Amino acid sequence: MGRNHARVIATSERTDLAVVVDPHEETGRAVAEQHGSTWVPSLDGLGDVDAAVIAAPTEHHFDLASDVIASGLPLLVEKPLCPSLAQTQELVDASAAAGTPLMCGLLERFNPAVMVALRMVEEPLYVRATRHSPYAPRIKTGVAWDLLVHDVDLVVRVFGGDHPDKFDVEVGQYHPQSVPGAEDIVEASLRFTSGGIASVSASRMGQTKVRTMVIQELDRMIEVDLLRRGLTSYRHATVAEDEGQSGFRQFTEMEIPDIAGVEPLVGQLNHFVDLVGGKVDVDLERDSILPAHRVVDQVLALRSA
């Protein structure tokens, strides 16, 4: 993701890639030279910049983000902010105390298909989200923090920021390369105080990438393909046959809206630039980090119960 962030920052008309920080010189210098930037091995060489993006392995987020916040820089951190609610809360509090903008890279918020779906939703009753991937040994955290956090964030947003009050969780760890406690599969059912129900599924035991979300309302279903950034809306109808004929006729109405928008990472960067520039409420952005992290924390607590 660091390479992707570097590419997007360097090619945006709104930003310049000032410096690439990477302790591995071969990697960091190559990315910096590709985009006409400067490479340094540590945050000590960050220099005079306006904002920072952290796209390091999750286990390093807390220490790196703490240093950047202490320096007073606006900060975007790849998801999750930290692999624990306690550390996440500590960073959010530190950012609030310092008065600096803080954003978490919950990228699916900026998926054009998701943005259209959220505008269409009126009274959601049930949401099913699936996020499956092939195994990636470089990722040391389990799928709850690595994958599930995305869909939990979307589900909470579908239900208007409501927090679930009931959980049912199944967790499995199967891969011999997974570190102890790093789950490979999570299946969780969530019931919200509004009465809505969500089912979220995360797995790194799949052989292909799957990124889907289905939102069911009383008279409509919205199906989102997050990989292809596509959306289809379905309505089922039953009408009586003409007079003199028996029975009913059933059909399904389909609507496939045009999805226009930029690459999600570009949309996310634009939002971050607006946040730094004062066009986005800093407190609301900071507060929006916590709901998904709280839910993932509760899901993992039930695993341990």
TORSEFI-834136 format. One record per residue (C-alpha): residue number from 1; x, y, z. Coordinates in Angstrom, 1 decimal. Layout:
<fikols>
+-----+--------+--------+--------+
:  nr :      X :      Y :      Z :
+-----+--------+--------+--------+
: NUM :      X :      Y :      Z :
...
+-----+--------+--------+--------+
</fikols>
This chain:
<fikols>
+-----+--------+--------+--------+
:  nr :      X :      Y :      Z :
+-----+--------+--------+--------+
:   1 :    0.0 :    0.0 :    0.0 :
:   2 :    2.9 :    2.3 :    0.5 :
:   3 :    3.8 :    2.1 :   -3.2 :
:   4 :    0.1 :    2.9 :   -4.1 :
:   5 :    0.0 :    5.9 :   -1.7 :
:   6 :    3.2 :    7.2 :   -3.2 :
:   7 :    1.9 :    6.9 :   -6.7 :
:   8 :   -1.4 :    8.7 :   -5.9 :
:   9 :    0.3 :   11.5 :   -3.9 :
:  10 :    2.9 :   12.0 :   -6.6 :
:  11 :    0.4 :   12.1 :   -9.5 :
:  12 :   -2.2 :   14.3 :   -7.8 :
:  13 :   -2.5 :   17.9 :   -8.8 :
:  14 :   -3.2 :   18.8 :   -5.2 :
:  15 :   -0.1 :   17.2 :   -3.6 :
:  16 :    3.6 :   16.7 :   -3.9 :
:  17 :    5.4 :   13.6 :   -2.7 :
:  18 :    8.1 :   15.3 :   -0.6 :
:  19 :    9.8 :   12.4 :    1.0 :
:  20 :    9.5 :    8.6 :    1.3 :
:  21 :   10.4 :    7.1 :    4.7 :
:  22 :   11.4 :    3.4 :    4.6 :
:  23 :   14.0 :    1.6 :    6.8 :
:  24 :   14.8 :   -0.6 :    3.8 :
:  25 :   16.9 :    1.5 :    1.5 :
:  26 :   16.5 :   -0.6 :   -1.6 :
:  27 :   12.7 :   -0.4 :   -1.5 :
:  28 :   12.4 :    3.2 :   -0.2 :
:  29 :   15.0 :    4.7 :   -2.6 :
:  30 :   13.4 :    2.9 :   -5.6 :
:  31 :    9.9 :    4.3 :   -4.8 :
:  32 :   11.4 :    7.8 :   -4.2 :
:  33 :   13.4 :    7.9 :   -7.4 :
:  34 :   10.4 :    6.6 :   -9.4 :
:  35 :    8.4 :    9.7 :   -8.4 :
:  36 :   11.2 :   12.3 :   -8.2 :
:  37 :   11.2 :   12.3 :   -4.4 :
:  38 :   13.7 :   11.9 :   -1.6 :
:  39 :   14.3 :    8.8 :    0.5 :
:  40 :   15.1 :    8.8 :    4.2 :
:  41 :   15.4 :    5.8 :    6.5 :
:  42 :   13.5 :    7.1 :    9.5 :
:  43 :   11.1 :    9.8 :   10.7 :
:  44 :   14.0 :   11.8 :   11.9 :
:  45 :   14.6 :   12.9 :    8.3 :
:  46 :   11.0 :   13.8 :    7.6 :
:  47 :   11.9 :   17.5 :    7.3 :
:  48 :    9.5 :   20.4 :    6.5 :
:  49 :    6.3 :   18.7 :    5.2 :
:  50 :    2.6 :   19.6 :    5.5 :
:  51 :    1.2 :   16.1 :    6.3 :
:  52 :    2.1 :   12.4 :    6.5 :
:  53 :    0.7 :    9.1 :    5.4 :
:  54 :    1.6 :    5.9 :    7.3 :
:  55 :    1.3 :    2.7 :    5.3 :
:  56 :    3.5 :    0.4 :    7.3 :
:  57 :    2.7 :   -3.1 :    8.7 :
:  58 :   -0.1 :   -2.8 :   11.2 :
:  59 :    2.0 :   -3.8 :   14.2 :
:  60 :    4.1 :   -0.6 :   13.7 :
:  61 :    1.2 :    1.9 :   13.4 :
:  62 :    1.0 :    2.9 :   17.1 :
:  63 :    4.7 :    3.9 :   17.5 :
:  64 :    4.9 :    5.7 :   14.1 :
:  65 :    1.6 :    7.5 :   14.5 :
:  66 :    2.5 :    8.6 :   18.1 :
:  67 :    5.7 :   10.2 :   16.8 :
:  68 :    3.9 :   12.0 :   13.9 :
:  69 :    1.1 :   13.3 :   16.1 :
:  70 :    3.7 :   14.5 :   18.6 :
:  71 :    5.3 :   16.5 :   15.8 :
:  72 :    2.0 :   18.2 :   15.1 :
:  73 :    1.5 :   16.9 :   11.6 :
:  74 :   -1.9 :   16.0 :   10.1 :
:  75 :   -1.9 :   12.2 :    9.6 :
:  76 :   -3.5 :    9.5 :    7.5 :
:  77 :   -3.0 :    6.0 :    8.8 :
:  78 :   -3.8 :    2.9 :    6.8 :
:  79 :   -6.5 :    0.7 :    8.4 :
:  80 :   -6.7 :   -0.4 :   11.1 :
:  81 :   -5.4 :    2.6 :   13.0 :
:  82 :   -4.0 :    0.0 :   15.5 :
:  83 :   -4.6 :   -3.7 :   16.1 :
:  84 :   -6.3 :   -3.0 :   19.4 :
:  85 :   -9.1 :   -0.6 :   20.6 :
:  86 :   -7.0 :    0.6 :   23.5 :
:  87 :   -4.1 :    1.7 :   21.2 :
:  88 :   -6.6 :    3.2 :   18.8 :
:  89 :   -8.3 :    5.2 :   21.5 :
:  90 :   -4.9 :    6.4 :   22.7 :
:  91 :   -4.0 :    7.8 :   19.3 :
:  92 :   -7.4 :    9.4 :   18.8 :
:  93 :   -7.1 :   11.1 :   22.2 :
:  94 :   -3.5 :   12.2 :   21.5 :
:  95 :   -4.7 :   13.7 :   18.2 :
:  96 :   -7.5 :   15.5 :   19.9 :
:  97 :   -5.2 :   16.9 :   22.6 :
:  98 :   -2.7 :   18.0 :   20.0 :
:  99 :   -5.4 :   19.5 :   17.8 :
: 100 :   -4.1 :   17.8 :   14.7 :
: 101 :   -6.2 :   16.1 :   12.0 :
: 102 :   -6.3 :   12.3 :   12.1 :
: 103 :   -7.8 :   10.0 :    9.5 :
: 104 :   -7.9 :    6.2 :    9.1 :
: 105 :   -7.6 :    4.7 :    5.7 :
: 106 :  -11.0 :    2.9 :    5.6 :
: 107 :  -10.7 :    2.8 :    1.9 :
: 108 :  -14.1 :    1.4 :    1.0 :
: 109 :  -15.8 :    4.6 :    2.2 :
: 110 :  -14.4 :    6.1 :   -1.1 :
: 111 :  -15.5 :    3.2 :   -3.4 :
: 112 :  -17.8 :    4.9 :   -5.9 :
: 113 :  -20.2 :    2.0 :   -5.8 :
: 114 :  -20.4 :    2.1 :   -2.0 :
: 115 :  -21.0 :    5.9 :   -2.1 :
: 116 :  -23.9 :    5.4 :   -4.5 :
: 117 :  -25.4 :    2.5 :   -2.5 :
: 118 :  -25.3 :    4.6 :    0.7 :
: 119 :  -27.2 :    7.4 :   -1.0 :
: 120 :  -29.8 :    5.0 :   -2.2 :
: 121 :  -30.4 :    3.2 :    1.2 :
: 122 :  -33.6 :    4.3 :    3.0 :
: 123 :  -34.6 :    1.7 :    5.6 :
: 124 :  -32.1 :   -1.1 :    5.7 :
: 125 :  -33.2 :   -4.3 :    7.4 :
: 126 :  -30.3 :   -6.7 :    6.6 :
: 127 :  -26.8 :   -6.4 :    5.3 :
: 128 :  -24.5 :   -9.2 :    4.3 :
: 129 :  -20.8 :   -8.4 :    3.6 :
: 130 :  -18.2 :  -10.9 :    2.3 :
: 131 :  -14.5 :  -10.2 :    2.1 :
: 132 :  -12.4 :  -13.3 :    1.2 :
: 133 :   -8.8 :  -13.4 :    0.0 :
: 134 :   -6.0 :  -15.8 :   -0.7 :
: 135 :   -3.5 :  -16.2 :    2.1 :
: 136 :   -0.8 :  -13.6 :    2.5 :
: 137 :    2.0 :  -14.6 :    4.9 :
: 138 :    3.4 :  -11.1 :    5.2 :
: 139 :    0.3 :  -10.0 :    7.2 :
: 140 :    0.8 :  -10.9 :   10.8 :
: 141 :   -2.5 :   -9.7 :   12.2 :
: 142 :   -5.7 :  -11.8 :   11.9 :
: 143 :   -8.5 :  -11.2 :    9.4 :
: 144 :  -10.6 :   -9.3 :   11.9 :
: 145 :   -8.3 :   -6.3 :   11.9 :
: 146 :   -7.0 :   -6.8 :    8.4 :
: 147 :  -10.2 :   -7.4 :    6.5 :
: 148 :  -13.3 :   -7.4 :    8.7 :
: 149 :  -12.8 :   -3.9 :    9.9 :
: 150 :  -13.6 :   -2.6 :    6.3 :
: 151 :  -17.0 :   -4.2 :    6.2 :
: 152 :  -17.9 :   -3.5 :    9.8 :
: 153 :  -17.3 :    0.1 :    9.0 :
: 154 :  -19.6 :    0.0 :    6.0 :
: 155 :  -22.3 :   -1.9 :    8.0 :
: 156 :  -22.2 :    0.7 :   10.8 :
: 157 :  -22.6 :    3.4 :    8.2 :
: 158 :  -25.5 :    1.7 :    6.4 :
: 159 :  -27.3 :    1.6 :    9.8 :
: 160 :  -26.7 :    5.3 :   10.3 :
: 161 :  -23.8 :    5.0 :   12.8 :
: 162 :  -25.8 :    2.8 :   15.1 :
: 163 :  -23.8 :    0.4 :   17.3 :
: 164 :  -24.7 :   -3.3 :   17.5 :
: 165 :  -25.9 :   -4.5 :   20.9 :
: 166 :  -25.9 :   -8.3 :   20.1 :
: 167 :  -23.1 :  -10.4 :   18.6 :
: 168 :  -22.8 :  -14.0 :   17.5 :
: 169 :  -19.2 :  -14.9 :   16.4 :
: 170 :  -17.4 :  -17.9 :   15.0 :
: 171 :  -13.6 :  -17.8 :   14.5 :
: 172 :  -11.2 :  -20.3 :   13.0 :
: 173 :   -7.4 :  -20.4 :   12.7 :
: 174 :   -6.1 :  -23.0 :   10.3 :
: 175 :   -3.1 :  -21.9 :    8.3 :
: 176 :    0.3 :  -23.3 :    9.7 :
: 177 :    2.0 :  -20.0 :    8.9 :
: 178 :   -0.4 :  -17.8 :   10.9 :
: 179 :    1.0 :  -16.6 :   14.2 :
: 180 :   -0.8 :  -17.7 :   17.4 :
: 181 :   -4.0 :  -15.8 :   17.9 :
: 182 :   -4.1 :  -14.5 :   14.3 :
: 183 :   -7.4 :  -15.9 :   13.1 :
: 184 :   -7.9 :  -16.9 :    9.4 :
: 185 :  -11.7 :  -16.8 :    9.3 :
: 186 :  -14.3 :  -14.8 :   11.1 :
: 187 :  -18.1 :  -15.1 :   10.7 :
: 188 :  -20.1 :  -12.6 :   12.8 :
: 189 :  -23.7 :  -11.7 :   13.1 :
: 190 :  -24.6 :   -8.3 :   14.5 :
: 191 :  -28.0 :   -7.0 :   15.6 :
: 192 :  -28.4 :   -3.3 :   15.9 :
: 193 :  -30.6 :   -1.3 :   18.3 :
: 194 :  -32.7 :   -0.3 :   15.4 :
: 195 :  -33.6 :   -4.0 :   14.8 :
: 196 :  -31.4 :   -4.3 :   11.7 :
: 197 :  -29.2 :   -7.4 :   11.3 :
: 198 :  -25.9 :   -7.7 :    9.6 :
: 199 :  -23.8 :  -10.7 :    8.7 :
: 200 :  -20.1 :  -10.1 :    8.0 :
: 201 :  -17.6 :  -12.8 :    6.7 :
: 202 :  -13.9 :  -12.4 :    6.4 :
: 203 :  -11.5 :  -15.1 :    5.3 :
: 204 :   -7.9 :  -15.4 :    4.1 :
: 205 :   -8.4 :  -19.0 :    3.1 :
: 206 :  -10.1 :  -18.2 :   -0.2 :
: 207 :   -8.4 :  -18.9 :   -3.5 :
: 208 :   -9.9 :  -15.7 :   -5.1 :
: 209 :  -10.7 :  -12.2 :   -4.0 :
: 210 :  -14.4 :  -11.7 :   -3.1 :
: 211 :  -15.7 :   -8.3 :   -2.1 :
: 212 :  -19.4 :   -8.0 :   -2.0 :
: 213 :  -22.2 :   -6.3 :    0.0 :
: 214 :  -25.9 :   -6.9 :   -0.2 :
: 215 :  -28.4 :   -4.5 :    1.5 :
: 216 :  -32.0 :   -5.7 :    1.9 :
: 217 :  -34.9 :   -3.4 :    2.5 :
: 218 :  -38.6 :   -4.2 :    2.6 :
: 219 :  -39.1 :   -3.8 :   -1.1 :
: 220 :  -35.6 :   -3.6 :   -2.6 :
: 221 :  -32.3 :   -5.3 :   -2.6 :
: 222 :  -29.0 :   -3.5 :   -3.4 :
: 223 :  -26.1 :   -5.6 :   -4.5 :
: 224 :  -22.6 :   -4.1 :   -4.6 :
: 225 :  -19.5 :   -5.6 :   -6.2 :
: 226 :  -16.8 :   -3.7 :   -4.5 :
: 227 :  -14.0 :   -5.1 :   -6.6 :
: 228 :  -15.6 :   -4.1 :   -9.9 :
: 229 :  -17.2 :   -1.0 :   -8.4 :
: 230 :  -20.6 :   -2.0 :   -9.7 :
: 231 :  -24.1 :   -1.9 :   -8.3 :
: 232 :  -27.5 :   -3.5 :   -9.1 :
: 233 :  -30.8 :   -2.7 :   -7.5 :
: 234 :  -33.6 :   -5.3 :   -7.5 :
: 235 :  -37.3 :   -5.0 :   -6.9 :
: 236 :  -39.6 :   -8.1 :   -6.9 :
: 237 :  -43.2 :   -7.5 :   -8.0 :
: 238 :  -46.4 :   -9.6 :   -8.3 :
: 239 :  -49.4 :   -8.5 :  -10.4 :
: 240 :  -52.7 :  -10.1 :  -11.0 :
: 241 :  -53.4 :  -11.5 :  -14.4 :
: 242 :  -56.0 :   -9.8 :  -16.7 :
: 243 :  -59.6 :  -10.3 :  -15.9 :
: 244 :  -60.8 :  -13.7 :  -16.9 :
: 245 :  -57.4 :  -15.3 :  -16.3 :
: 246 :  -56.3 :  -17.0 :  -13.2 :
: 247 :  -53.1 :  -16.7 :  -11.3 :
: 248 :  -50.4 :  -14.0 :  -10.8 :
: 249 :  -47.5 :  -12.8 :  -12.8 :
: 250 :  -44.1 :  -12.3 :  -11.0 :
: 251 :  -41.1 :  -10.3 :  -12.3 :
: 252 :  -38.0 :   -8.6 :  -11.0 :
: 253 :  -37.2 :   -5.1 :  -11.9 :
: 254 :  -33.4 :   -4.4 :  -12.2 :
: 255 :  -31.7 :   -1.0 :  -12.1 :
: 256 :  -28.0 :   -0.7 :  -12.9 :
: 257 :  -26.9 :    2.9 :  -12.2 :
: 258 :  -23.9 :    4.4 :  -13.9 :
: 259 :  -21.1 :    4.5 :  -11.4 :
: 260 :  -18.8 :    7.5 :  -11.9 :
: 261 :  -16.0 :    8.4 :   -9.7 :
: 262 :  -12.2 :    8.3 :   -9.2 :
: 263 :  -10.1 :    5.4 :   -7.9 :
: 264 :  -10.9 :    5.0 :   -4.2 :
: 265 :   -7.4 :    5.8 :   -3.1 :
: 266 :   -7.6 :    9.1 :   -5.1 :
: 267 :  -10.9 :    9.9 :   -3.4 :
: 268 :   -9.4 :    9.1 :    0.0 :
: 269 :   -6.4 :   11.4 :   -0.7 :
: 270 :   -8.7 :   14.2 :   -1.8 :
: 271 :  -10.7 :   13.8 :    1.4 :
: 272 :   -7.5 :   13.9 :    3.4 :
: 273 :   -6.3 :   17.1 :    1.6 :
: 274 :   -9.7 :   18.7 :    2.4 :
: 275 :   -9.3 :   17.6 :    6.0 :
: 276 :   -5.9 :   19.2 :    6.2 :
: 277 :   -7.2 :   22.3 :    4.5 :
: 278 :  -10.1 :   22.8 :    7.0 :
: 279 :  -12.9 :   21.8 :    4.6 :
: 280 :  -13.8 :   18.7 :    6.6 :
: 281 :  -14.7 :   18.7 :   10.3 :
: 282 :  -11.6 :   17.5 :   12.2 :
: 283 :  -13.6 :   16.3 :   15.2 :
: 284 :  -16.2 :   14.3 :   13.2 :
: 285 :  -13.5 :   12.7 :   11.1 :
: 286 :  -11.5 :   11.7 :   14.2 :
: 287 :  -14.7 :   10.3 :   15.9 :
: 288 :  -15.6 :    8.3 :   12.8 :
: 289 :  -12.5 :    6.1 :   13.3 :
: 290 :  -13.8 :    4.5 :   16.6 :
: 291 :  -17.1 :    2.7 :   15.7 :
: 292 :  -15.6 :    0.0 :   13.5 :
: 293 :  -12.6 :   -0.5 :   15.8 :
: 294 :  -15.0 :   -0.9 :   18.8 :
: 295 :  -17.0 :   -3.6 :   16.9 :
: 296 :  -13.9 :   -5.5 :   15.9 :
: 297 :  -12.7 :   -5.4 :   19.5 :
: 298 :  -16.0 :   -6.8 :   20.7 :
: 299 :  -15.9 :   -9.5 :   18.0 :
: 300 :  -12.4 :  -10.6 :   19.1 :
: 301 :  -13.4 :  -10.5 :   22.8 :
: 302 :  -16.2 :  -12.9 :   22.1 :
: 303 :  -13.7 :  -15.2 :   20.4 :
: 304 :  -11.7 :  -15.3 :   23.6 :
: 305 :  -14.8 :  -15.7 :   25.9 :
+-----+--------+--------+--------+
</fikols>
